[in-house]
């Protein structure tokens, strides 16, 4: 599947690809970086999320394209994704330019939890604040959760987002 990646100013800057089968590698592949696109400087879905931020200042950062799309299909539009699991200082600055309330919801696997912890450390080192959502049970990502539990359960998760130190020290 190819996903158009649009800048926060609504310009098409590249495409992201995702294999439909786990047997195909690489699983994710973006267009090569160029003068208009550096992966660490953009957020997938931010242009669309900006519209919702006028109503709700909370911006949720997830890992994947499908997380953003599934949440949007369920009426949750204040979401964007880092392009890969590494959330960069440039992405943090871009996110905070549009929202003062940042919430991370990365995948529940070890890589996602470690990426969320690194992102929290980086955000705190920038003298900014965020919260983090912990997916309950066996849900692997926000896409999985919203498909099975729905909008109201997602909103409850957002309300229960943890302060950074509570997330870092959680089991």
VEXTORTI-235900 format. One record per residue (C-alpha): x, z, y. Coordinates in nm, 2 decimals, decimal comma. Each point is the difference from the previous one (the first is absolute). Last residue first. Example, Ala and Ser with C-alpha at 12.3 -4.5 7.8 and 13.67 -1.06 7.14 Angstrom:
REM residues 2
PABA     xx     zz     yy
PABA   1,37   0,71  -0,11
PABA  -0,14   0,07  -0,34
***
This chain:
REM residues 171
PABA     xx     zz     yy
PABA   0,68   3,55  -0,22
PABA  -0,10  -0,06   0,36
PABA   0,30   0,09   0,22
PABA   0,03  -0,34   0,17
PABA  -0,38  -0,03   0,04
PABA  -0,04   0,34   0,15
PABA   0,29  -0,06   0,23
PABA  -0,15  -0,33   0,13
PABA  -0,35   0,15   0,06
PABA  -0,24  -0,10  -0,27
PABA  -0,30  -0,24   0,02
PABA  -0,32   0,18  -0,09
PABA  -0,21  -0,19   0,26
PABA   0,14  -0,32  -0,13
PABA  -0,08   0,09  -0,36
PABA  -0,36   0,07   0,11
PABA  -0,02  -0,34   0,16
PABA   0,11  -0,15  -0,33
PABA  -0,27   0,18  -0,19
PABA  -0,26  -0,12   0,24
PABA   0,13  -0,36  -0,02
PABA   0,00  -0,05  -0,38
PABA   0,13   0,18  -0,31
PABA   0,10  -0,27  -0,25
PABA   0,09  -0,29   0,23
PABA   0,12   0,23   0,28
PABA   0,24   0,18  -0,24
PABA   0,15  -0,30  -0,17
PABA   0,07  -0,18   0,33
PABA   0,14   0,33   0,15
PABA   0,26   0,01  -0,28
PABA   0,06   0,13  -0,35
PABA  -0,30   0,22  -0,05
PABA   0,06   0,23  -0,29
PABA  -0,11   0,32   0,16
PABA  -0,02   0,03   0,37
PABA   0,18  -0,22   0,26
PABA   0,20   0,21   0,24
PABA  -0,05  -0,10   0,36
PABA   0,28   0,05   0,25
PABA   0,00   0,12   0,36
PABA   0,21  -0,12   0,30
PABA   0,20   0,14   0,29
PABA   0,26  -0,15   0,23
PABA   0,34   0,14   0,10
PABA   0,18  -0,31  -0,14
PABA   0,16   0,23  -0,26
PABA  -0,36   0,09  -0,10
PABA  -0,09  -0,37  -0,06
PABA   0,32  -0,05  -0,21
PABA  -0,06   0,30  -0,21
PABA  -0,37  -0,10  -0,05
PABA   0,10  -0,35  -0,10
PABA   0,26   0,13  -0,25
PABA  -0,27   0,23  -0,15
PABA  -0,24  -0,29  -0,02
PABA   0,26  -0,22  -0,17
PABA   0,07   0,28  -0,25
PABA  -0,37   0,03  -0,08
PABA  -0,04  -0,38  -0,03
PABA   0,30  -0,04  -0,23
PABA  -0,11   0,29  -0,22
PABA  -0,35  -0,14  -0,05
PABA  -0,29   0,11   0,22
PABA   0,00  -0,30   0,23
PABA   0,04   0,06   0,37
PABA  -0,26   0,14   0,24
PABA   0,17   0,08   0,33
PABA  -0,21   0,13   0,29
PABA   0,09  -0,08   0,37
PABA  -0,19   0,16   0,29
PABA   0,13  -0,11   0,34
PABA  -0,10  -0,36  -0,06
PABA   0,09  -0,35   0,13
PABA   0,36   0,05   0,13
PABA   0,03   0,26  -0,28
PABA  -0,03  -0,28  -0,26
PABA   0,26  -0,22   0,17
PABA   0,24   0,29   0,04
PABA  -0,04   0,09  -0,37
PABA   0,05  -0,36  -0,10
PABA   0,32  -0,02   0,20
PABA   0,11   0,33  -0,16
PABA  -0,05  -0,15  -0,34
PABA  -0,25   0,07  -0,28
PABA   0,16  -0,10  -0,32
PABA  -0,26  -0,06  -0,27
PABA  -0,03  -0,38   0,07
PABA  -0,16  -0,17   0,29
PABA  -0,14   0,32   0,15
PABA  -0,38  -0,02  -0,03
PABA  -0,28   0,03   0,25
PABA  -0,32   0,21   0,01
PABA  -0,26   0,08   0,27
PABA  -0,25  -0,23  -0,16
PABA  -0,18   0,22  -0,26
PABA  -0,33  -0,18  -0,05
PABA   0,03  -0,03  -0,38
PABA   0,13  -0,36   0,01
PABA   0,25   0,13   0,25
PABA   0,13   0,26  -0,25
PABA   0,03  -0,27  -0,27
PABA   0,19  -0,23   0,24
PABA   0,25   0,26   0,12
PABA   0,07   0,13  -0,35
PABA   0,02  -0,36  -0,12
PABA   0,28  -0,07   0,25
PABA   0,20   0,29  -0,11
PABA   0,18   0,32   0,10
PABA  -0,24   0,19   0,22
PABA   0,01   0,12   0,36
PABA  -0,32   0,15   0,15
PABA  -0,05  -0,01   0,37
PABA  -0,22   0,27   0,16
PABA  -0,12  -0,07   0,35
PABA  -0,35  -0,07  -0,11
PABA  -0,23  -0,22   0,21
PABA   0,26  -0,20   0,19
PABA   0,21   0,02  -0,31
PABA  -0,25  -0,22  -0,18
PABA   0,11  -0,31   0,20
PABA   0,37   0,09  -0,05
PABA  -0,06  -0,01  -0,38
PABA  -0,04  -0,38   0,00
PABA   0,33  -0,06   0,18
PABA   0,17   0,27  -0,21
PABA  -0,10  -0,17  -0,33
PABA   0,35  -0,03  -0,14
PABA   0,25   0,20   0,21
PABA   0,30  -0,16   0,17
PABA   0,36   0,09   0,10
PABA   0,15   0,08  -0,34
PABA  -0,09  -0,34  -0,15
PABA   0,17  -0,20   0,27
PABA  -0,21  -0,30   0,10
PABA   0,01  -0,20   0,32
PABA   0,38  -0,09   0,00
PABA   0,00  -0,04  -0,38
PABA  -0,04   0,21  -0,32
PABA  -0,09  -0,19  -0,31
PABA  -0,36  -0,02  -0,09
PABA  -0,10   0,31  -0,20
PABA   0,01   0,05  -0,37
PABA  -0,17   0,27  -0,21
PABA  -0,01   0,03  -0,38
PABA   0,33  -0,17  -0,03
PABA  -0,04  -0,07  -0,28
PABA  -0,30  -0,11  -0,20
PABA  -0,09   0,22  -0,30
PABA  -0,20   0,24   0,21
PABA  -0,25  -0,28   0,06
PABA  -0,17  -0,09   0,32
PABA   0,32  -0,05   0,19
PABA  -0,01   0,10   0,36
PABA   0,11  -0,22   0,29
PABA   0,05   0,08   0,37
PABA  -0,02  -0,27   0,26
PABA   0,16  -0,03   0,34
PABA  -0,04   0,03   0,37
PABA  -0,36  -0,08   0,07
PABA  -0,05   0,12   0,36
PABA  -0,27   0,26   0,08
PABA   0,20   0,21   0,24
PABA   0,05   0,28  -0,26
PABA   0,17  -0,27  -0,20
PABA  -0,19  -0,18  -0,28
PABA   0,11  -0,01  -0,37
PABA  -0,21  -0,25  -0,19
PABA  -0,04   0,12  -0,36
PABA   0,08  -0,23  -0,29
PABA  -0,13   0,08  -0,35
***
